[in-house]
Amino acid sequence: MFAKRPRDRCQPAYPRAVTAPALPPDEPTPLDRPGRPPGPGRRPLRVGMVVISEYESDPRVRRQAEALAARGDEVTVLALDAPGRPMVERLDGVRVVHLPIRKYRGSSARAYLSLYGGFGARAAAWLSRRPRAFDVLQAHSMPEALVFACAVQRLFGVPLLLDVHDLTSRLFASKFAGRPGLMAAVRLSERLAMRFATEVLTVHEPYAELMRERTRRPVTVVMNCPDERVFAPRDEPRTWDPDGEVVFSYHGLIAPRQGLASVVRALAALREELPGARLQVRGSGDGLDDLRAQVAELGLAGSVDLPERLYPVNEIVSELERVHIGLVPSVLDPWTDDVLPTKLLEYATLGIPVITFRNRVIEQYFPPDAVYYVDPASPQNLRAAMRELARDPARAADQAKRAGEVMRRLRWSQQKLTYFEVIDRLAAGRRAHLARRRGPMGTRGRPGG
């Protein structure tokens, strides 16, 4: 295994978690005092979120929740169980409630439906005991049907924001294409969920165009741009000696469609020419065991650093400090055809040159001189691209600078303003609705106050 660097070179961007007291079922407010007072003339909003993921390692949910908390809002997130963490805790001003359901990644449709249904039922039960606790509720896909866990709040007039990270139908089409009945049910649930929500949020314009065809609800784009507080750009791209150690990187979901098997085969061939080539992998998923077996079979255990645990977002940044070249080697399928990988945006923000597969969404944002495209991301094409960039650090640095220019137009500090507008618009609509119900005298059903 290649040498580890000291861990104190990059301070964590998020403070240590503290345990928050549990609330009684009838408690009307989801938080105790917020971490920062609201701006002048604005009371803090009470925002609830539900997401079927591990909150600590979900960058989109954390960015949004922490941005709201930083401006003084009270945020509660219902998320999956996190081994070793308390059931209720506070992370960077956000109250996180871990429901006792674990993540599933695999090839069983029944297991996915069990995960979605089990979490949705528990979230609905938790929320139904607090019908007036929130000004706005946000459900994060997948699945889109998670928005129905907020049905009780909807009856009480609470606006619902459906945030579509990825379409469930795309995931199921890549895994269960031979089951037309299941696919029809998933597509129907998507359409119904979008109609049930008050507004829809998504990650890029091609997705938004697709959703506008399916719903008359307003659809807004808030991109998955890295938070500059956490993913601080390097002053200069990191250089290296082509005859020395060159570290390639992958982080994120570990699954067959992500192309890591091709990367490992490419690395095995590349090391015949560049014996200093290494691979660092961080993430989790159902493909990790097979990847570990492949690494051992090819005799690469000393050259491939595989994850032994789940890494929170801030630790991923520390792990990327030693990386020279980032890899986004996905296989094109219904799932990856229209994605804009978050890891690509993170590499580009940090000034790490990237080798990536090509789809129409990536091409829309990144010109050919900003990334190294491989069509397709086969072992042979990956090997050639890895060799070319490893042998030419100057070209890699120029490419990284161009990608950094792209990301200067795609900053979270700007994207979050659009997100705030959506949240504030929904909250204002609820206040107007309540004011109409109370009537001009301030109470419902009788004059006076």
C-alpha positions in Angstrom: 0.0 0.0 0.0 1.4 3.4 -0.9 2.3 5.7 1.9 -0.3 7.7 3.8 0.1 11.4 4.3 -0.5 13.2 7.7 -4.2 13.9 8.4 -3.6 17.4 9.9 -2.9 19.2 6.6 -6.5 20.1 6.0 -8.7 21.1 8.9 -12.2 19.7 8.9 -14.7 22.2 7.5 -17.5 21.0 9.8 -17.4 21.1 13.6 -17.5 18.0 15.8 -21.0 16.7 16.1 -22.9 17.2 19.4 -25.8 15.1 20.6 -29.1 17.0 20.6 -31.9 16.1 23.0 -34.8 14.1 21.6 -38.1 15.9 21.3 -41.4 14.7 22.7 -43.8 13.6 20.0 -46.1 16.7 20.4 -43.3 19.2 20.4 -44.2 21.9 17.9 -40.7 23.1 17.0 -38.0 20.9 15.5 -35.0 22.6 17.0 -33.9 24.4 20.1 -32.3 27.8 19.5 -30.7 28.2 16.0 -27.0 28.6 15.8 -27.1 32.1 14.3 -29.8 34.8 14.5 -31.8 35.6 11.4 -31.3 38.7 9.3 -33.0 42.0 10.2 -36.8 41.8 9.8 -36.9 38.1 9.1 -37.9 35.4 11.6 -36.1 32.0 11.2 -37.9 29.5 9.0 -38.5 26.0 10.2 -37.4 23.7 7.4 -37.7 19.9 7.5 -36.0 17.5 5.1 -36.3 13.8 4.4 -33.7 11.8 2.5 -32.9 8.1 2.1 -29.1 8.4 2.4 -26.4 8.8 5.1 -26.6 12.6 5.8 -22.9 12.8 6.8 -21.7 11.8 3.3 -24.5 13.4 1.1 -23.0 16.6 -0.2 -26.1 18.1 -1.8 -28.3 17.7 1.3 -25.6 19.0 3.6 -24.9 22.0 1.4 -28.5 23.0 1.5 -29.2 22.3 5.1 -26.1 24.0 6.3 -26.7 27.1 4.1 -30.1 27.5 5.7 -28.7 27.0 9.2 -26.0 29.5 8.5 -28.5 32.2 7.7 -30.4 31.5 11.0 -33.1 29.0 9.9 -34.0 26.0 12.0 -33.3 22.8 10.0 -34.2 19.2 10.8 -33.1 16.3 8.5 -34.6 12.8 8.7 -31.9 10.5 7.3 -30.8 6.8 7.3 -29.2 5.2 10.3 -25.5 5.9 10.7 -23.6 3.2 12.5 -21.8 4.6 15.5 -23.6 7.9 15.6 -26.4 8.9 18.0 -30.0 8.7 16.9 -30.3 12.5 17.2 -27.4 14.9 16.8 -26.4 18.3 15.6 -24.0 18.8 12.7 -22.9 22.3 11.8 -26.1 23.8 13.1 -28.4 21.2 11.5 -30.4 18.8 13.6 -30.1 15.3 12.2 -32.5 12.5 13.2 -31.3 9.0 12.1 -34.2 6.7 11.5 -33.4 3.0 12.2 -33.2 2.0 8.5 -29.9 1.1 6.8 -28.8 1.8 3.2 -29.2 -0.8 0.5 -27.3 -1.0 -2.8 -27.6 -4.1 -4.9 -29.6 -5.8 -7.6 -32.8 -6.8 -5.8 -35.9 -4.7 -6.7 -37.7 -6.1 -3.7 -34.9 -4.9 -1.4 -35.0 -1.4 -2.9 -38.8 -1.2 -2.5 -38.4 -2.5 1.1 -35.9 0.3 1.8 -38.0 3.0 0.2 -41.2 1.8 1.9 -39.7 1.2 5.3 -38.0 4.5 5.5 -41.0 6.3 4.0 -43.3 4.8 6.6 -41.1 5.7 9.5 -40.6 9.2 8.2 -44.4 9.6 7.8 -45.0 8.4 11.3 -42.4 10.8 12.7 -43.7 13.7 10.8 -47.4 13.0 11.5 -46.8 13.5 15.2 -45.5 17.1 14.3 -48.1 18.4 11.8 -47.3 22.1 12.4 -43.6 21.8 13.2 -42.4 23.1 9.8 -42.9 26.1 7.5 -41.5 24.1 4.5 -40.8 20.4 4.0 -38.3 19.2 1.4 -38.2 15.6 0.1 -35.0 14.5 -1.6 -35.1 11.8 -4.3 -34.6 8.9 -4.7 -37.4 7.9 -4.8 -39.6 10.8 -5.8 -42.5 9.0 -3.9 -40.8 10.0 -0.6 -42.7 13.2 -0.9 -45.8 11.3 0.1 -44.3 10.8 3.6 -45.2 14.5 4.1 -48.9 14.0 3.4 -50.1 15.0 6.8 -48.2 18.3 6.6 -49.7 18.8 3.1 -53.2 18.5 4.6 -52.2 21.3 7.1 -51.1 23.5 4.3 -47.3 23.1 4.6 -45.6 23.5 1.2 -43.7 20.6 -0.1 -40.5 20.9 -2.2 -39.5 17.8 -4.2 -35.7 17.8 -4.9 -34.9 15.4 -7.7 -31.2 14.5 -7.5 -31.7 11.6 -9.9 -34.7 10.0 -11.5 -35.7 6.6 -9.9 -36.9 5.4 -13.3 -33.3 5.9 -14.7 -31.9 3.8 -11.9 -34.5 1.0 -12.3 -34.1 1.1 -16.1 -30.3 0.4 -15.7 -31.0 -2.4 -13.2 -34.4 -3.9 -14.0 -35.0 -3.2 -17.7 -36.7 -6.6 -18.2 -39.6 -5.9 -15.8 -42.1 -3.6 -17.7 -44.7 -3.8 -14.9 -42.2 -2.5 -12.3 -41.0 0.2 -14.7 -44.5 1.4 -15.4 -45.2 1.6 -11.7 -42.0 3.6 -11.0 -42.8 6.1 -13.8 -46.3 6.6 -12.5 -45.1 7.2 -9.0 -42.7 9.9 -10.4 -45.5 11.7 -12.2 -47.8 11.6 -9.1 -45.0 12.7 -6.8 -44.3 15.8 -9.0 -48.0 16.7 -9.0 -48.3 16.2 -5.3 -45.3 18.5 -4.5 -45.8 22.3 -4.4 -42.6 22.9 -6.4 -39.8 20.8 -7.9 -36.1 21.3 -7.6 -33.5 19.5 -9.7 -29.8 19.5 -10.5 -29.4 20.7 -14.1 -31.4 22.1 -17.0 -31.7 18.9 -19.1 -33.5 17.2 -16.1 -35.6 20.3 -15.6 -36.8 20.2 -19.2 -37.8 16.6 -18.8 -39.7 17.3 -15.6 -41.5 20.3 -17.1 -43.0 17.8 -19.6 -44.4 15.7 -16.7 -45.7 18.4 -14.3 -47.2 21.9 -14.3 -45.5 22.6 -11.0 -42.7 25.2 -11.1 -39.3 23.5 -11.7 -36.1 25.2 -10.6 -32.5 24.2 -11.1 -30.0 24.4 -8.2 -26.8 22.7 -9.4 -24.6 20.3 -7.4 -21.8 22.9 -7.2 -19.3 22.2 -4.5 -19.3 24.4 -1.5 -16.2 26.7 -1.7 -15.9 26.6 2.1 -15.1 22.9 1.9 -13.7 22.4 -1.6 -11.3 25.3 -1.7 -9.6 25.7 -5.1 -5.9 25.0 -5.2 -3.8 28.1 -5.9 -2.0 26.1 -8.6 -2.6 22.6 -10.0 -0.5 20.0 -8.3 2.5 18.9 -10.4 4.4 15.6 -10.4 7.4 13.7 -11.8 6.1 11.4 -14.5 8.8 8.9 -13.5 7.7 9.0 -9.9 4.4 8.3 -8.1 1.3 9.4 -10.0 -2.0 9.0 -8.0 -5.3 8.6 -9.8 -8.5 9.0 -7.9 -12.1 7.9 -7.9 -14.6 8.8 -5.1 -18.3 8.2 -4.9 -20.7 5.3 -5.5 -18.9 2.0 -6.1 -21.1 0.0 -8.5 -20.5 -1.8 -11.8 -21.9 1.0 -13.9 -19.3 3.4 -12.5 -16.6 1.6 -14.5 -14.0 0.9 -11.8 -13.4 -2.6 -13.2 -12.1 -1.0 -16.4 -10.0 1.4 -14.4 -8.3 -1.4 -12.5 -7.5 -3.3 -15.7 -6.2 0.0 -17.2 -4.0 0.5 -14.2 -2.6 -3.0 -14.4 -1.5 -2.4 -18.0 -0.3 1.1 -17.3 2.0 0.0 -14.5 4.1 -1.9 -17.1 5.1 1.5 -18.5 4.7 3.7 -15.4 5.4 1.6 -12.3 4.7 4.6 -10.0 1.0 4.7 -11.1 -1.4 4.3 -8.1 -5.2 4.4 -7.6 -7.1 5.7 -4.6 -10.8 4.8 -4.3 -13.1 6.4 -1.7 -16.8 5.6 -1.4 -19.2 2.8 -0.8 -21.6 0.6 -2.8 -22.5 -3.0 -3.8 -19.5 -3.2 -6.1 -16.8 -2.9 -3.5 -16.4 -6.6 -2.7 -16.0 -7.5 -6.4 -13.6 -4.6 -6.9 -11.5 -5.8 -3.9 -11.4 -9.3 -5.4 -10.3 -8.0 -8.8 -7.5 -5.9 -7.3 -6.2 -9.0 -5.5 -6.5 -11.2 -8.6 -4.4 -8.7 -10.6 -1.8 -8.4 -7.9 -2.5 -4.7 -7.3 -3.1 -4.8 -3.6 -0.1 -2.6 -3.0 -1.0 -0.1 -5.7 -4.8 0.4 -5.1 -6.0 2.0 -1.9 -9.6 0.9 -1.3 -11.9 2.3 1.4 -12.4 0.6 4.7 -15.2 2.9 6.0 -17.6 5.7 4.9 -16.0 9.1 4.6 -17.9 12.3 5.5 -17.7 15.1 3.0 -15.0 17.1 4.7 -12.8 14.0 5.0 -13.1 13.4 1.3 -11.5 16.8 0.7 -8.5 15.8 2.9 -8.2 12.5 1.0 -8.0 14.3 -2.3 -5.0 16.4 -1.2 -2.6 13.7 -2.4 -4.4 13.1 -5.8 -2.9 14.1 -9.1 -5.6 13.0 -11.7 -9.3 12.4 -11.1 -11.3 9.7 -12.9 -15.0 9.6 -13.9 -15.1 6.4 -15.9 -18.9 5.6 -15.9 -20.4 3.2 -18.5 -23.2 4.8 -20.5 -26.6 3.4 -19.7 -30.1 4.8 -18.9 -28.8 6.0 -15.5 -25.6 7.8 -16.7 -26.9 9.2 -20.0 -28.0 12.5 -18.4 -26.0 12.8 -15.2 -23.6 15.6 -14.3 -21.4 13.7 -11.8 -20.7 15.6 -8.6 -17.2 14.2 -8.4 -16.4 15.8 -11.7 -17.4 19.2 -10.4 -15.4 18.6 -7.2 -12.3 17.6 -9.1 -12.6 20.7 -11.3 -13.1 23.0 -8.3 -10.1 21.7 -6.6 -7.9 22.1 -9.7 -7.4 18.3 -10.3 -7.3 17.4 -14.0 -10.0 14.9 -15.0 -10.4 12.0 -17.3 -14.2 11.4 -17.9 -16.7 9.5 -19.9 -18.8 11.7 -22.2 -22.6 12.4 -22.2 -24.6 15.4 -23.5 -24.9 17.0 -20.0 -21.2 17.0 -19.3 -20.5 18.3 -22.8 -22.9 21.1 -22.2 -20.7 22.5 -19.4 -17.2 21.2 -20.1 -15.5 21.9 -23.5 -12.9 19.4 -24.8 -9.9 21.5 -23.5 -11.3 21.4 -19.9 -11.4 17.6 -19.4 -10.0 14.5 -21.2 -12.9 12.7 -22.7 -12.8 8.9 -23.3 -15.4 7.4 -25.7 -16.2 4.9 -24.3 -14.4 4.5 -21.0 -13.0 1.1 -21.9 -9.8 -0.3 -20.3 -7.8 0.5 -23.5 -9.1 4.1 -23.8 -8.6 4.7 -20.1 -5.1 3.4 -20.2 -4.2 5.7 -23.1 -5.7 8.7 -21.4 -4.0 7.9 -18.1 -0.7 7.5 -19.8 -1.0 10.7 -21.8 -1.9 12.9 -18.8 0.6 11.2 -16.5 3.4 11.8 -19.0 2.5 15.4 -19.6 1.9 17.3 -16.3 2.0 20.7 -18.2 -1.0 19.6 -20.4 -2.8 18.3 -17.3 -2.3 21.6 -15.5 -3.6 23.6 -18.5 -6.7 21.4 -18.6 -7.3 21.8 -14.9 -7.0 25.6 -15.2 -9.6 25.6 -18.0 -12.0 23.4 -15.9 -11.4 25.8 -13.0 -12.6 28.7 -15.2 -15.8 26.7 -15.9 -16.4 26.2 -12.2 -15.9 29.9 -11.4 -19.3 30.3 -13.2 -20.8 27.5 -11.2 -20.2 28.4 -7.6 -22.4 27.3 -4.7 -22.3 30.8 -3.3 -24.4 31.8 -6.3 -26.5 28.6 -6.5 -27.6 28.9 -2.9 -29.2 32.2 -3.6 -31.5 30.5 -6.0 -32.2 27.9 -3.4 -33.0 30.5 -0.8 -35.5 32.2 -3.3 -37.4 28.9 -3.6 -37.5 28.2 0.1 -38.6 31.8 0.9 -41.2 31.8 -1.9 -42.7 28.6 -0.5 -42.7 30.0 3.1 -44.2 33.3 2.0 -47.0 31.4 0.2 -47.8 29.5 3.4 -47.9 32.7 5.4 -50.3 34.3 2.9 -52.5 31.2 3.1 -52.6 31.3 6.9 -53.4 35.0 6.8 -56.3 34.4 4.5 -57.7 31.7 6.7 -57.4 33.9 9.8 -59.2 36.7 8.1 -58.7 40.5 8.3 -59.1 40.7 12.1 -56.3 38.3 12.9 -58.4 35.3 14.0 -60.4 32.6 12.3 -64.1 32.6 12.7 -64.5 35.7 15.0 -63.4 39.3 15.1 -61.0 40.7 17.6 -57.6 39.4 18.7 
